Amino acid sequence: MHVVRLKISGFRGVRSADIMLGRHAVLVGPNNSGKTTVIEALALLFGRDRLVRRLTEHDFHCSAPDEAARILCIATVTGFTPNDPHHHSSWFSPERGVEKWFDPKAKTLCAAPDAQHTDLAVQIGFAARYDLDELEAETLRFFVDDEATLGDPFAEDAHLRTIHTKVLQELGFFLVPASRTWDRWISFSSELFRRVVATRGDMPAQAVRAERRRLWSPPDGARLEDQPGLSEIVGAANDELRALMASAPKLQLRLTATDSDSVLESVVPHFVQGTGPTLPSQRQGTGLVSLQSLLLLLQFGKARAETGQSFMLAVEEPELHIQPSQQKRLVNRLNALCNQTIVTTHSPIVAAMFPAPDTLFIETREGALSAKPLMDAVPAQPTNHQQHLLYAWRQRLVAALMHECVLIPEGVSDVAWLEALQTALEQHQGWDNAQANTPLLSTFVGIVPTIDAKIADTFALVSAVHARPCILVDGDNDGRGYFDAVKGSNPPPRCVVFWPQGWAMEHVVSWIAGADEAAMLAALGTALGAPFADRGALTAHLLTQKSYAPTHESAVVTLMANAACRVRAAQLLDALCDVLRDPANANTPLFARIPADSTAAMHVFQFVPPP
């Protein structure tokens, strides 16, 4: 079984969301975009009861719930085997769920099967309200008969059929949060270890009882209270206790509490290298612990698969503490063995392991969360460049989409120059001037490369999944043509930046060198192996090296070694960042608004280099 649709309302920062999910989905997006909220909404629906009881005021939208405030999550579950409600009495009966039928292409539900609605489905709901008198959340999990007529689940006239935890256990849902420490995940005190052990073969009760007895009654000579240094203290304490209480119990010392739970909680995994000493997990590397926890989960999934049961896994940031080669193998193995995996990540490497249709870009604006698959942006016949972005450059594309804004420059060399300048500036920051000359362009703006100036193709792909795409073009007729090709798009580019008339990115680099012209012409001549009489000669040389990466690196390293050039470069990138992030309110002398081209939805600027 697996979830094909998830609706969320009133939960944390999400006022509303409607998300379609495949068998294996990866959620990407900027920080605080709502990825974790999606994962935890699934936990509210399918997780153990203990996950539900932690709701506070801050889990309700806007953090100040009134009597009418509700958290509501509805999941559509399909993938029943066999595809017949009569074989699933725990889910479908007059006292359980209402059978529905799902169209996997149109993503719609119907009350009865037909040629399109072929997959048996059920809808499960979770609702919560906050009791202002008791200062705690009240929760419900129930079967959803009809979304349109559901109303308030807590209304007195609401007739809901609650869903029992035992039924939900058939889904085999498990959540792996980003925090994966040894004690929470691979000790006997963890929920994971207990569920795995119970699934694979019940608790080792006999061994636990034997260990409990040994701890309860240590053999002669092994009691701590009889040892030198302790016997006098314990004896004195017992004497004092008997003087105050005639029937006082006798103080003894034990290594642990002598009940079964305490024995289990004291069991922790150890690891050994060769014939060396065993070391507990808390003394091991975090990568080993993270791997071990996820591999332990696979044992849980294996046990369920052996009995024909479902296993759904939600994992936050599987890349944590694990090297890239391990990440790829681990993610592929999870996807192969689970009925459904839903992964959040900040790693373009992990995201690129999932097919484009399963890569969902998450964004929340004014409480409305959207989940847009990369593949939805691709036309029926994608261009060669769009194919290149989605497959060969998917890591770079996903990395750019994780930023607040996305910039689409005219060519690959523009990307190279901008990234090189940002990196070189960051490398010159020190403790005394950590913020000086260190622009935030790379923090807030992701850059998507283009081949052969395919700006329109790239913009069509990016704008379908990201709300803030911008373009950067040269100040020539070609640049104007690229602008004309996208300005009529719906929506149009949020911001467009032109270099000055007749300028390309190489002219901008020469302008940076002009902050200390004589010194830089000499230094760049040495670094690039070509003498430059003036900035025009430097520009002409750089234009012949558009695709030659060593030239970009050598030139930028040389430029950023000069303090005056660092200041000029930082001013440029800072101003560009400000314009891209907030074009409606941008106010910088380096970029002038072009009123004739600007509209309410599209702001157009031109770089104005000071003399």
Backbone hydrogen bonds, N-H to C=O, Kabsch-Sander energy under -0.5 kcal/mol:
donor,donor_aa,acceptor,acceptor_aa,energy
2,H,78,T,-2.6
4,V,76,T,-2.6
5,R,76,T,-1.1
6,L,19,I,-2.7
7,K,74,I,-2.8
8,I,17,A,-1.9
9,S,72,L,-1.8
10,G,15,R,-0.7
11,F,14,V,-1.2
12,R,10,G,-0.6
12,R,59,D,-2.8
14,V,11,F,-2.4
15,R,13,G,-0.7
15,R,367,G,-2.9
16,S,367,G,-2.0
17,A,8,I,-1.6
18,D,369,L,-0.6
19,I,6,L,-3.0
21,L,4,V,-1.9
25,A,341,T,-2.5
26,V,358,D,-2.6
27,L,343,V,-3.6
28,V,26,V,-0.6
28,V,360,L,-2.7
33,S,30,P,-1.2
38,V,34,G,-1.7
39,I,35,K,-1.7
40,E,36,T,-2.7
41,A,37,T,-1.9
42,L,38,V,-1.5
43,A,39,I,-1.4
44,L,40,E,-2.0
45,L,41,A,-1.7
46,F,42,L,-2.7
47,G,43,A,-2.4
51,L,48,R,-1.9
52,V,48,R,-0.6
52,V,49,D,-1.2
53,R,49,D,-1.5
55,L,52,V,-1.2
59,D,56,T,-1.6
60,F,57,E,-1.6
61,H,10,G,-1.8
63,S,60,F,-2.7
64,A,61,H,-0.5
69,A,66,D,-1.1
71,I,128,A,-2.3
72,L,9,S,-2.5
72,L,70,R,-0.5
73,C,126,F,-2.6
74,I,7,K,-2.2
75,A,124,I,-2.8
76,T,5,R,-2.5
77,V,75,A,-0.6
77,V,122,V,-3.2
78,T,2,H,-2.6
79,G,120,L,-0.6
80,F,120,L,-0.6
84,D,82,P,-2.2
87,H,84,D,-1.8
88,H,85,P,-1.9
91,W,88,H,-1.5
92,F,88,H,-2.5
93,S,91,W,-0.6
93,S,97,G,-0.9
96,R,93,S,-1.9
97,G,91,W,-2.9
100,K,121,A,-2.1
101,W,110,C,-2.9
102,F,119,D,-3.1
103,D,108,T,-2.7
107,K,103,D,-2.3
108,T,103,D,-0.6
110,C,101,W,-2.1
114,D,117,H,-1.5
118,T,102,F,-1.1
118,T,116,Q,-1.3
119,D,102,F,-2.1
120,L,118,T,-0.6
121,A,100,K,-2.8
122,V,77,V,-2.2
124,I,75,A,-2.6
125,G,142,F,-3.5
126,F,73,C,-2.5
127,A,140,L,-2.4
128,A,71,I,-1.9
129,R,138,E,-2.2
131,D,129,R,-0.6
131,D,136,E,-2.7
132,L,130,Y,-0.8
135,L,131,D,-1.9
136,E,131,D,-1.0
137,A,55,L,-0.6
138,E,129,R,-3.0
140,L,127,A,-2.5
142,F,125,G,-2.3
143,F,161,R,-2.7
144,V,123,Q,-2.5
145,D,143,F,-0.6
149,T,146,D,-0.6
150,L,147,E,-1.2
155,A,152,D,-1.9
158,A,155,A,-1.7
160,L,158,A,-0.7
161,R,143,F,-0.5
162,T,160,L,-0.8
163,I,141,R,-1.9
164,H,162,T,-0.5
167,V,164,H,-0.8
168,L,164,H,-1.8
169,Q,165,T,-1.9
170,E,167,V,-1.6
171,L,168,L,-1.9
172,G,168,L,-0.6
172,G,169,Q,-0.6
174,F,312,M,-1.8
176,V,314,A,-3.2
180,R,178,A,-1.0
181,T,179,S,-0.5
185,W,181,T,-1.6
186,I,182,W,-2.0
188,F,267,V,-1.9
190,S,187,S,-1.7
192,L,184,R,-0.5
194,R,190,S,-1.8
195,R,191,E,-2.3
196,V,192,L,-2.5
197,V,193,F,-2.6
198,A,194,R,-2.5
199,T,195,R,-2.2
200,R,196,V,-2.6
201,G,197,V,-1.8
202,D,197,V,-0.6
202,D,198,A,-0.9
205,A,203,M,-2.6
208,V,204,P,-2.0
209,R,205,A,-2.7
210,A,206,Q,-2.2
211,E,207,A,-2.3
212,R,208,V,-2.5
213,R,209,R,-2.3
214,R,210,A,-2.1
215,L,211,E,-2.2
216,W,212,R,-2.1
217,S,213,R,-2.4
222,A,219,P,-2.3
224,L,253,L,-0.6
226,D,223,R,-1.2
227,Q,224,L,-1.7
230,L,227,Q,-2.2
231,S,227,Q,-2.2
234,V,230,L,-2.9
235,G,231,S,-2.7
236,A,232,E,-2.3
237,A,233,I,-2.2
238,N,234,V,-2.3
239,D,235,G,-2.3
240,E,236,A,-2.4
241,L,237,A,-2.2
242,R,238,N,-2.5
243,A,239,D,-1.6
244,L,240,E,-0.9
244,L,241,L,-0.7
245,M,241,L,-2.3
248,A,245,M,-1.5
263,V,259,D,-1.8
264,L,260,S,-2.4
265,E,261,D,-2.6
266,S,262,S,-1.1
266,S,263,V,-0.5
267,V,263,V,-0.5
267,V,264,L,-1.3
268,V,266,S,-0.6
271,F,279,L,-2.7
274,G,272,V,-0.6
276,G,273,Q,-2.4
279,L,271,F,-2.9
281,S,269,P,-1.8
283,R,280,P,-2.0
284,Q,281,S,-2.2
289,V,285,G,-1.8
290,S,286,T,-2.5
291,L,287,G,-2.6
292,Q,288,L,-2.8
293,S,289,V,-2.2
294,L,290,S,-1.8
295,L,291,L,-2.6
296,L,292,Q,-2.1
297,L,293,S,-1.5
298,L,294,L,-1.3
299,Q,295,L,-1.0
300,F,296,L,-1.4
301,G,297,L,-2.5
302,K,298,L,-2.9
303,A,299,Q,-2.2
304,R,300,F,-1.6
305,A,301,G,-2.5
306,E,302,K,-2.2
307,T,303,A,-0.6
307,T,304,R,-0.8
308,G,305,A,-1.8
309,Q,304,R,-3.2
310,S,170,E,-1.0
312,M,172,G,-1.3
313,L,340,Q,-2.7
314,A,174,F,-2.7
315,V,313,L,-0.5
315,V,342,I,-2.1
316,E,176,V,-2.7
317,E,315,V,-0.6
317,E,344,T,-2.4
320,L,317,E,-1.8
322,I,319,E,-2.0
326,Q,323,Q,-0.8
327,Q,323,Q,-2.2
328,K,324,P,-2.2
329,R,325,S,-1.7
330,L,326,Q,-2.8
331,V,327,Q,-2.8
332,N,328,K,-2.3
333,R,329,R,-2.0
334,L,330,L,-2.5
335,N,331,V,-2.5
336,A,332,N,-1.8
337,L,333,R,-1.8
338,C,334,L,-1.7
339,N,311,F,-1.9
340,Q,311,F,-1.2
341,T,23,R,-1.8
342,I,313,L,-2.3
343,V,25,A,-2.8
344,T,315,V,-2.2
345,T,27,L,-1.7
351,A,347,S,-2.4
352,A,348,P,-2.1
353,M,350,V,-1.6
354,F,351,A,-1.5
358,D,355,P,-1.2
359,T,356,A,-1.4
360,L,26,V,-2.8
360,L,358,D,-0.8
361,F,359,T,-0.5
361,F,372,K,-2.7
362,I,28,V,-3.5
362,I,360,L,-0.7
363,E,370,S,-1.9
365,R,368,A,-2.1
368,A,365,R,-2.0
369,L,16,S,-2.8
369,L,367,G,-0.7
370,S,363,E,-2.9
372,K,361,F,-2.1
374,L,356,A,-0.8
374,L,359,T,-2.1
375,M,356,A,-0.9
376,D,373,P,-1.0
377,A,374,L,-1.5
378,V,375,M,-1.7
387,Q,383,T,-2.3
388,H,384,N,-2.3
389,L,385,H,-2.5
390,L,386,Q,-2.2
391,Y,387,Q,-1.8
393,W,388,H,-2.7
394,R,391,Y,-0.9
397,L,393,W,-2.6
398,V,394,R,-3.0
399,A,395,Q,-2.3
400,A,396,R,-2.0
401,L,397,L,-2.1
402,M,398,V,-1.0
402,M,399,A,-0.5
403,H,400,A,-1.7
405,C,444,F,-2.4
406,V,468,R,-2.1
407,L,446,G,-3.3
408,I,470,C,-2.4
410,E,472,L,-0.9
415,V,411,G,-1.2
416,A,412,V,-2.2
417,W,413,S,-2.7
418,L,414,D,-2.4
419,E,415,V,-2.6
420,A,416,A,-2.3
421,L,417,W,-2.6
422,Q,418,L,-2.2
423,T,419,E,-2.4
424,A,420,A,-2.5
425,L,421,L,-2.2
426,E,422,Q,-2.2
427,Q,423,T,-1.8
428,H,424,A,-0.5
428,H,425,L,-1.2
429,Q,426,E,-1.2
433,N,430,G,-0.6
434,A,431,W,-0.5
438,T,435,Q,-1.2
443,T,440,L,-0.6
444,F,440,L,-1.8
445,V,441,L,-2.7
446,G,405,C,-3.0
446,G,444,F,-0.5
448,V,407,L,-2.4
448,V,446,G,-0.5
454,K,451,I,-1.0
455,I,453,A,-2.2
458,T,454,K,-2.1
459,F,455,I,-3.1
460,A,456,A,-2.2
461,L,457,D,-1.6
462,V,458,T,-2.7
463,S,459,F,-2.9
464,A,460,A,-0.7
465,V,462,V,-1.6
466,H,462,V,-2.4
470,C,406,V,-2.7
471,I,495,C,-2.0
472,L,408,I,-2.0
473,V,497,V,-2.4
475,G,503,W,-2.4
476,D,474,D,-0.9
480,R,476,D,-2.1
481,G,477,N,-2.3
482,Y,478,D,-2.3
483,F,479,G,-2.0
484,D,480,R,-2.6
485,A,481,G,-1.6
486,V,482,Y,-0.8
486,V,483,F,-1.0
487,K,483,F,-1.9
489,S,486,V,-2.0
494,R,469,P,-2.1
495,C,469,P,-0.7
496,V,603,H,-2.6
497,V,471,I,-2.2
498,F,605,F,-2.6
499,W,473,V,-1.8
502,G,475,G,-5.1
503,W,500,P,-2.8
507,H,504,A,-0.9
508,V,504,A,-1.3
509,V,505,M,-1.9
510,S,506,E,-1.9
511,W,507,H,-2.1
512,I,508,V,-2.0
513,A,509,V,-2.0
514,G,510,S,-1.3
515,A,512,I,-1.7
516,D,513,A,-1.6
517,E,514,G,-0.9
520,M,516,D,-2.5
521,L,517,E,-2.8
522,A,518,A,-1.6
523,A,519,A,-2.4
524,L,520,M,-3.1
525,G,521,L,-1.7
526,T,522,A,-1.8
527,A,523,A,-2.4
528,L,524,L,-2.8
529,G,525,G,-0.9
530,A,525,G,-1.3
538,L,534,D,-1.7
539,T,535,R,-2.8
540,A,536,G,-2.4
541,H,537,A,-2.0
542,L,538,L,-2.5
543,L,539,T,-2.3
544,T,540,A,-0.8
544,T,541,H,-0.8
545,Q,542,L,-1.5
546,K,543,L,-0.7
548,Y,545,Q,-1.8
549,A,547,S,-0.9
551,T,548,Y,-0.8
552,H,548,Y,-1.3
553,E,549,A,-2.4
554,S,550,P,-2.7
555,A,551,T,-2.6
556,V,552,H,-2.3
557,V,553,E,-2.7
558,T,554,S,-2.1
559,L,555,A,-2.6
560,M,556,V,-3.0
561,A,557,V,-0.7
561,A,558,T,-0.7
562,N,559,L,-1.8
566,R,562,N,-2.1
567,V,563,A,-2.1
568,R,564,A,-2.0
569,A,565,C,-2.8
570,A,566,R,-2.6
571,Q,567,V,-2.3
572,L,568,R,-2.0
573,L,569,A,-2.6
574,D,570,A,-2.7
575,A,571,Q,-2.3
576,L,572,L,-2.5
577,C,573,L,-2.5
578,D,574,D,-2.4
579,V,575,A,-2.3
580,L,576,L,-2.3
581,R,577,C,-2.4
582,D,578,D,-2.1
585,N,582,D,-1.0
586,A,582,D,-0.8
588,T,591,F,-0.5
591,F,588,T,-1.1
592,A,606,Q,-2.7
594,I,604,V,-3.0
597,D,594,I,-1.2
598,S,594,I,-1.5
599,T,602,M,-3.5
603,H,494,R,-1.8
604,V,602,M,-0.5
605,F,496,V,-2.8
606,Q,592,A,-2.1
607,F,498,F,-2.6
608,V,590,L,-3.4
